[in-house]
Amino acid sequence: MGLILSLIGLVIAALTWGALVPAMHFMAFASILIINAIIVGLIIGAVLGAIGGLVAFYVE
């Protein structure tokens, strides 16, 4: 359960930041923004994963 939430959170975060951030800036900054998007996506995914882990711990 927790792992599933973590993966879903990571995918959503990566898609959201990966799609929106580079589109709002010049292509010259795209590589930097993609790296930032990946980092932010990983952070959001980790947070959702931690929440999912706690939920799974208490539910199971």
C-alpha positions in Angstrom: 0.0 0.0 0.0 2.7 2.4 1.0 4.9 1.5 -1.9 2.0 2.0 -4.3 1.3 5.4 -3.0 4.9 6.3 -3.2 5.2 5.2 -6.8 1.9 7.1 -7.7 3.2 10.2 -5.9 6.5 10.0 -7.7 4.9 9.6 -11.1 2.4 12.5 -10.6 5.1 14.8 -9.2 7.5 14.0 -12.1 4.9 14.4 -14.8 3.6 17.7 -13.3 6.9 19.4 -12.7 8.4 17.8 -15.9 5.6 19.2 -18.0 4.9 22.6 -16.4 8.3 24.0 -15.4 10.3 23.8 -18.7 7.2 25.0 -20.6 7.2 28.3 -18.6 10.8 29.2 -19.3 13.3 29.4 -22.2 14.9 26.3 -23.5 18.3 27.5 -22.3 17.3 26.8 -18.7 15.4 23.6 -19.5 18.2 21.3 -18.4 18.6 23.0 -15.0 14.8 23.0 -14.6 14.5 19.4 -15.5 17.1 18.5 -12.8 15.2 20.7 -10.3 11.9 19.0 -11.4 13.4 15.6 -10.8 14.7 16.6 -7.3 11.3 18.2 -6.4 9.5 15.1 -7.8 11.7 12.8 -5.7 11.1 14.9 -2.6 7.3 14.9 -3.1 7.4 11.2 -3.9 9.4 10.5 -0.7 7.0 12.5 1.4 4.0 10.6 -0.1 5.9 7.4 0.3 6.5 8.1 4.0 2.8 9.0 4.5 1.8 5.8 2.7 4.2 3.8 4.8 2.7 5.2 8.0 -0.8 4.5 6.7 0.2 0.9 5.8 1.8 0.5 9.2 -1.3 1.5 11.1 -3.8 -0.1 8.8 -2.0 -3.5 8.6 
